[in-house]
Amino acid sequence: MGNHSAFECVRSAPIFVGLDDETIQKLTTISTHQEQFAAGSTIYTAGSEVDRLLVVDRGRIKIYRLDENGQEQILYFLDEHAVDSEAALFTDATHQNFAETVEDSLVCSIRKSDFQDLLGKTPSLAVSIINAFGNRLTDLENRSARYGTLTAHDRLAQYLEDAAGQIGSRYFKLPLSKRDLANWLSITPETLSRQFAKLIQEELIEMSGRMIRLL
């Protein structure tokens, strides 16, 4: 935690890319940094007030909703430098989903009231926020297009290739628990286990616990 730079944390958030250093410094002065959450902690719940923008400094957070049977439906994940709850900066609203840490995480934030005071003095912030909303929508559409028509076998294979590309290595620790991965791929845990076994049998991967090697 000692190496954390509040300035770099704010500047690295996609929502603030392109802002000049003076504006970033102003945002830094109204931000709170490195709030600690253990794995499995709830960041917010559906129905709670949206009162601050979140920036993930370290760790990973899953955003999900509950279906009519109370089962989780994972919508997306927030990784390092990802931003969530942008709407908090502009509207009086409540969360429609749940946010929970997948691993130990450090989260930085900016409260709506502080941001709105600054926004009145820095209109360029509004453009940056709008761009961030557009990027989030594009990511969700791309995921639907990429996975929606694939078989369970091919969804898993595609996910592993995507994960390897993001991590930068073909040998890596599975970023998600198998339960969350099954949810993310919209398949049952039993189906996921069968597809892992099939990929191993096809000599496409090697697997030990959560360690994966793509062959």
GILIN-V82346 format. One line per field, one symbol per residue. ss: DSSP state (2 for helix, 1 for strand, 0 for the rest). burial: + if it has 9 or more other ideal C-beta (glycine too) atoms within 8 Angstrom, else -. A space follows every 10 residues. Layout:
# GILIN-V82346
ss = ???
burial = ???
This chain:
# GILIN-V82346
ss = 0000022222 2202220000 2222222220 1111111000 0111000010 0111111100 1111110000 0111111100 0011022220 0001000111 1000111111 1222222220 0002222222 2222222222 2222222000 0222222222 2222222000 1110000222 2222000022 2222222222 2000111100 11110
burial = ---+-++-++ +-++++--+- --++++++-+ +-+++-+--- +-++-+---+ -++++++-++ ++++++---- --++-+++-- ++++++-++- ----+-++++ ++-+++++++ ++-++++++- -+--+--++- +++-++--++ --+---+--+ -++-++++++ +-++------ -+-+-+-+-+ +++++-+--- +++-++-+++ ----+-+--- ++++-
